């Protein structure tokens, strides 16, 4: 080109394949004196990073509010990848992940609930990708139970009583047992969480129970 002195000039080159390139400019003045600038490097990258979630596993249960999340970002060229951890679709932390190495992010303030998590990574060329979404549960407390019927001071005339109760737990209930007068009577292993369940006990003796 025929440049104007002391002004910014541009070249536009298209059709680059992915790869690492170097460039420089050679300048020759009207006296045929020339100068070649120091080479610079640039990268052409069209491929977004891949993200492999390691931990927690999908549907994993915890009894603590402190969770360490592990993942690996893999890029075809970039060694430093910006990755963001999302919990329940909310950005919790952004870090620089080393290419093809496990990255750890620890959160310490997670509430007791069923959560989901995912990771979004962007390389230095602006190529962005999202991981799969996994679920996990924090269940730090024992189940609760509400006794529905019979009511306090209930009177029965035949010794056969239907006991109705409602158990509740964030991660589900494995079994429930009815205790009569301090002794185990029956155990139920088919439980409807947060719904009414029943025990039927027959031939209860006369008296206060």
C-alpha positions as CSV (number, residue, x, y, z in Angstrom):
1,X,0.0,0.0,0.0
2,X,1.0,3.7,-0.3
3,X,0.7,4.9,3.4
4,X,0.3,8.4,4.6
5,X,3.1,9.4,7.0
6,X,2.4,9.1,10.7
7,X,-1.1,7.7,10.3
8,X,-2.5,4.3,11.3
9,X,-2.8,2.0,8.3
10,X,-4.6,-1.3,8.1
11,X,-4.5,-4.6,6.2
12,X,-7.5,-6.9,6.2
13,X,-6.7,-10.6,5.6
14,X,-9.4,-13.3,5.8
15,X,-9.7,-17.0,5.5
16,X,-7.4,-18.0,8.3
17,X,-7.5,-21.6,9.5
18,X,-7.3,-22.3,13.2
19,X,-3.7,-21.9,14.4
20,X,-0.9,-19.7,15.7
21,X,0.4,-17.0,13.4
22,X,3.0,-14.3,13.5
23,X,2.9,-11.0,11.7
24,X,5.1,-8.0,11.0
25,X,5.2,-5.0,8.6
26,X,8.0,-3.9,6.4
27,X,8.2,-0.2,5.7
28,X,10.2,1.4,2.9
29,X,10.5,5.2,2.5
30,X,11.0,7.3,-0.6
31,X,14.8,7.0,-0.2
32,X,14.5,3.2,-0.4
33,X,15.4,2.9,3.3
34,X,13.4,0.1,5.0
35,X,12.5,-1.0,8.5
36,X,10.8,-4.3,9.6
37,X,8.8,-4.2,12.9
38,X,9.3,-6.8,15.6
39,X,7.1,-9.8,14.9
40,X,3.9,-10.3,17.0
41,X,1.9,-13.4,17.5
42,X,-1.9,-13.9,17.1
43,X,-4.2,-16.9,17.5
44,X,-7.1,-18.0,15.3
45,X,-9.5,-20.2,17.3
46,X,-13.1,-21.1,16.3
47,X,-13.6,-24.0,18.7
48,X,-15.3,-23.5,22.1
49,X,-13.9,-25.3,25.2
50,X,-15.4,-28.6,26.3
51,X,-16.4,-28.9,30.0
52,X,-16.5,-32.2,32.0
53,X,-18.2,-32.0,35.4
54,X,-16.5,-34.3,38.0
55,X,-18.1,-33.6,41.4
56,X,-20.7,-33.6,42.8
57,X,-22.2,-36.5,40.9
58,X,-25.8,-36.1,39.7
59,X,-28.4,-36.5,42.4
60,X,-25.7,-36.8,45.1
61,X,-26.8,-36.1,48.8
62,X,-24.9,-34.1,51.4
63,X,-25.3,-33.3,55.1
64,X,-23.1,-30.2,55.0
65,X,-23.5,-26.7,53.5
66,X,-19.9,-26.7,52.3
67,X,-19.5,-28.3,48.9
68,X,-16.3,-28.5,46.7
69,X,-17.2,-28.5,43.0
70,X,-14.7,-30.1,40.5
71,X,-14.7,-29.8,36.7
72,X,-12.2,-29.8,33.8
73,X,-12.2,-27.4,30.9
74,X,-10.5,-28.6,27.7
75,X,-9.6,-26.2,24.9
76,X,-7.9,-27.0,21.6
77,X,-5.5,-24.0,21.9
78,X,-6.1,-21.8,25.0
79,X,-4.2,-22.5,28.2
80,X,-6.2,-20.1,30.4
81,X,-10.0,-20.3,30.2
82,X,-12.5,-18.2,32.1
83,X,-15.0,-20.4,33.8
84,X,-18.1,-19.5,35.9
85,X,-19.9,-21.7,38.4
86,X,-23.7,-21.4,38.5
87,X,-25.8,-22.9,41.3
88,X,-29.6,-22.8,40.8
89,X,-28.9,-20.6,37.7
90,X,-27.2,-18.0,39.8
91,X,-23.5,-17.0,39.2
92,X,-21.5,-17.9,42.3
93,X,-17.9,-17.6,41.2
94,X,-15.7,-17.0,38.2
95,X,-12.1,-18.4,38.0
96,X,-9.3,-18.9,35.5
97,X,-9.1,-22.6,34.7
98,X,-6.0,-24.3,33.4
99,X,-6.6,-26.2,30.2
100,X,-7.2,-29.9,30.7
101,X,-6.6,-29.7,34.5
102,X,-9.2,-30.2,37.3
103,X,-10.5,-26.9,38.7
104,X,-11.9,-26.8,42.3
105,X,-14.4,-24.2,43.6
106,X,-15.6,-24.4,47.2
107,X,-18.9,-22.8,48.3
108,X,-19.6,-22.7,52.1
109,X,-23.1,-21.1,52.4
110,X,-25.4,-23.4,50.5
111,X,-28.9,-23.9,52.0
112,X,-30.7,-27.1,52.8
113,X,-32.6,-27.8,49.5
114,X,-32.4,-29.6,46.2
115,X,-30.0,-27.6,44.0
116,X,-28.6,-27.8,40.5
117,X,-25.2,-26.7,39.2
118,X,-23.4,-26.1,35.9
119,X,-20.3,-24.4,34.5
120,X,-19.9,-21.9,31.7
121,X,-16.4,-21.4,30.1
122,X,-15.1,-18.9,27.6
123,X,-11.7,-19.0,25.9
124,X,-9.6,-16.0,25.0
125,X,-11.1,-15.9,21.5
126,X,-14.6,-15.5,22.9
127,X,-15.7,-19.0,22.2
128,X,-18.2,-20.0,24.9
129,X,-19.7,-23.3,26.0
130,X,-22.0,-24.6,28.8
131,X,-21.7,-27.9,30.6
132,X,-24.5,-30.3,31.5
133,X,-26.6,-29.4,34.5
134,X,-26.4,-31.7,37.5
135,X,-28.6,-31.9,40.7
136,X,-27.5,-32.4,44.3
137,X,-29.3,-32.3,47.6
138,X,-28.2,-30.8,51.0
139,X,-30.1,-32.5,53.8
140,X,-28.6,-31.4,57.1
141,X,-31.6,-32.2,59.3
142,X,-33.6,-35.1,60.5
143,X,-37.1,-35.8,59.0
144,X,-40.1,-34.1,60.7
145,X,-43.4,-35.8,61.3
146,X,-46.9,-34.5,62.0
147,X,-49.4,-36.7,63.8
148,X,-52.8,-36.2,62.1
149,X,-55.2,-38.7,63.7
150,X,-56.3,-39.8,66.1
151,X,-56.4,-36.5,68.0
152,X,-55.3,-36.1,71.6
153,X,-57.7,-37.8,74.1
154,X,-59.4,-39.8,71.4
155,X,-61.9,-42.5,72.5
156,X,-62.2,-45.8,70.6
157,X,-64.8,-48.4,71.1
158,X,-63.5,-51.5,69.3
159,X,-59.7,-51.6,69.7
160,X,-59.0,-51.0,66.0
161,X,-57.4,-47.7,65.3
162,X,-56.3,-46.0,62.1
163,X,-53.2,-43.8,62.7
164,X,-52.6,-41.1,60.1
165,X,-49.3,-39.1,60.0
166,X,-47.4,-36.9,57.6
167,X,-43.6,-37.3,57.3
168,X,-41.4,-34.7,55.6
169,X,-37.7,-34.7,54.5
170,X,-35.9,-32.8,51.8
171,X,-34.4,-36.0,50.4
172,X,-37.2,-38.4,51.1
173,X,-38.1,-40.9,53.9
174,X,-36.9,-44.5,53.9
175,X,-39.2,-45.9,56.6
176,X,-41.5,-44.9,59.5
177,X,-42.4,-46.9,62.6
178,X,-45.3,-46.5,65.0
179,X,-44.4,-46.7,68.7
180,X,-47.2,-47.6,71.0
181,X,-46.7,-47.3,74.7
182,X,-42.9,-47.1,74.2
183,X,-42.7,-50.3,72.1
184,X,-42.2,-50.7,68.3
185,X,-45.4,-52.0,66.8
186,X,-45.1,-51.8,63.0
187,X,-42.6,-50.4,60.4
188,X,-43.7,-49.1,57.0
189,X,-41.1,-48.9,54.2
190,X,-43.4,-47.6,51.5
191,X,-43.6,-43.9,52.4
192,X,-45.2,-41.0,50.6
193,X,-43.1,-38.0,51.5
194,X,-45.0,-34.9,52.7
195,X,-48.3,-36.7,52.3
196,X,-50.6,-38.5,54.7
197,X,-49.6,-42.1,55.5
198,X,-51.4,-44.6,57.7
199,X,-50.9,-47.4,60.2
200,X,-53.8,-49.7,61.1
201,X,-53.4,-51.4,64.5
202,X,-56.0,-53.9,65.6
203,X,-57.0,-55.4,69.0
204,X,-55.5,-52.7,71.1
205,X,-56.3,-53.4,74.8
206,X,-58.5,-51.3,76.9
207,X,-56.8,-48.5,78.7
208,X,-54.9,-45.2,78.2
209,X,-52.3,-45.3,75.5
